[in-house]
Amino acid sequence: MTKLSPLAQKFILHFGEMGRRWGINRTVGQMYALLYIVATPLNADEIAEYLSFSRSNVSIGLKELQSWRLVKLRHFPADRREYFEPPKDIWAIFKTLLDERRRREVEPTLTMLRDILEESPATEADRNVQQRLRTMYDLIELSSSWLDDVQHLSPEILTSLMKMGSNVKMLLGCADSSPSPSNSPVTAADELPRRATKVPK
C-alpha cells in the first residue's frame, strides 16, 4: 500500500472536512487534496490505494470533480488507463470554484428573485415584500457582475486587489484621526498600489 507522510495525511483529512462546508462530500474533498499535493497525475486505482477508498467511491468522486471542472483527464502512450490532475495554477482553481459556486447557488437564487419581482403584487404586503427582495436582488446581481469581472483579471491584478484591503483599512484609519504629516489621507492614498487602482474591464 502506498503511504502518505503525516503532513500530507493531516492536510488531506482537513481538506475533506472543509469540503463538506463548501458543498462537496468528505471523500471528494480528500481526493482533490491528494491530487493537488501529489506531483504527478494519478489514476483511479492509485487514488484508491493512497486513500484506502473503494474503487466505486473513487469513480463517483472523480465524476464529481469533473463536473466541478476541478480535474483534467490525461492519457499516456501505451497506457489505456485514465489519469487525473488538477489545474497547476492555483488562481485557475480559485476562479473555477467561484464560477461553479455561482452557477450552482447564486444563479438559481437570482432567477427565483427575478420571477417574484416580475409578478404584479396583489396586496400592499406583497408590494412591501417585493421592495425588500429588490434590495436583495440588486446586491446579489452586483456581486455576480463583480465575479464576472474577476474571472478576466490576471493573477497579478487579483493579488494587488486583495492586498488593497490593508491599504484601505489604513486609509480609513487616517480619515478617522486628526491629519498630520505622517498619517494624512493623501499620504495613505499615495501608498495604494498603482496597478490595483487601474483595473481593466
N, C-alpha and C positions, 0 to 999 in steps of 0.2 A: 504494500500500500504506500502511495506517495504521501510523504509527511510535509506538513507546513510548519514553519517556525512559530514559536509562541507569539511573536509580534504580529505575524500575518494572521494567525488564528484570532487574536484579540480584535484586529481591525475587521475581519470578516464577520465575526459574531456581532460586533457593534453595528456594522452596516446593515446586517439583517434585521436588527431591531429597529433601526432608523427607517428602513424601507417600509415597514408597516405603517409608520406615520406619514409617509409620502404617497401611500396608495398602492404599494406592491407588497406581496407577502414576504415572509422571512426567507423562505427558500430562494426566491428570485433575487432578493437583496444580497444574500450571501454569494450566489453565483456571480452576480455582477461585480462584487468586491473582489472575488477571486480573479476574474478575467482582467480586472483593472490592474492588479498588482503583479500578476504573472507577466513575464517579459515576452512570452510567445503565445500565439493563438492556441486554443485548446479545443479538442473535440468532445463530444458528449460523454464518451467513456472516461476520458481523463478528468473531466469535471466531476463525474460521479465518484471517481476514485479519490480525488482530492478531498471532497466534502462528505464522503460516505453517504451519498444520496442514492436513491434508486434510479435506475435508468429512465423509468417513466416520469419521475418527478423532474429530472433534468430536461427531458424533451419538452415537457409542459412549460418549464421555466424559460427555456430558450425561445419558445414561441412567444411568450410574454415579452421578453426582452426585445425580440424582433419587432413586435407590434409597437413598442415604445421607441423604436429606431435607436436603441442604445447599444446594439451589437451589429457587427458586419460579418457576413458569411464569406469564408475564404476556402479555396481548394488548392491542393498542391499536386504536382506531377506524380503519377504512379501511386496516388493515394485517393481512394474513392470516398473516404470519409469527409464529412463537413467539419470545418474548423470555425471558431468564432473568436472575435476580438472586439473590444470597444474602440471608439474613435481615440486616436492618440492625443488629440488636442483637448485639454480639459475645458476650454471655452466652448468647443463644439458640443461637448456633453452638457454643459450648463445651458446652452441655448436650446438644445433638443429637449431637455427636461422642462424648461419654461414653455416651449411651444406645445408639448404634449399635455402638460397640465392645463394650459389654457384651452386646448381643443376639447379635452375631456370634462373640464369643470366650469370654465368661465363661459365658453360659447353657449352651452345649453342654458345657463342662467340668463345670459343676455337675450336669448331667443324667447324664453318664458316671460321676462320682463317686457320685452318689446310687444309681445302678443297682448299682455294685460293693458299696456299703455295705449294700444290702438283701439281698445274697446270703448264704447260710449258708456260713461258712468250712469247708473240708474238712480243713484241716490247721492246725497251730499256726503255720506260716509264713504262711498266708493270714490268720489271725487278727491276726498282727502287722502285715501289710500293711494290713488294714482299719483298724487302730488308727492307723497313721501317716496314712492317707488321710482319716480322720475329722478329724484336726487340720487338714489342708489344706482340707477341705470347710467346716469351721466358719469358717475365716478368710476364704475366698472368699465365703461366704454373708453374713458380717458386712459385708464390703466392698460387696457388691451391695446390701444393705439400706441402707447409708450412702448409696450413689449414688441410691437411690430418694428418700431424704430431701433430698438436694442438689437434685434436679430441681424440688422445690417451694419452694425458697428464693428470695427476691428477690435481685437483683444487689447491693443494699446489704448484705444479710446475708452473702452469699457473699464480698464484699470484706472485711468485718470478720473473717470466719473465716480467710481467707487471711493477713490481717495479724496474726493471733494468733500465727503462727509465731515471729516475733521476740520477742514478749512472753513466750511460753512458754520460749524459749531463755534470755531474761533471768531469768525466774523460777527456772529450773533452775540457772543460774549462781549466783544468790543463795543457793540452798539448799546449794550445794557450798562456799560461802565462809562465813567467820565472820560472824554477824549484826552489823550496825552500823546506825545511824540512816539511812545513805544507801543501803544495799543490802539491807535486811531483806526476807524473802519477803512480809511483809504489805504493804510499800510497793509492791513489784513487782506483787502481785496487784491492788492498788487501781488500777494503771495499765492493767489489761486493759480493752478496750472493753466498756462495759456492754451494748451492743446485741448483741455477739457472744456473750456468755455466756448469753443467753436465746434459744435457737434454737427457733422454733416447730415443732411436729410436724405 
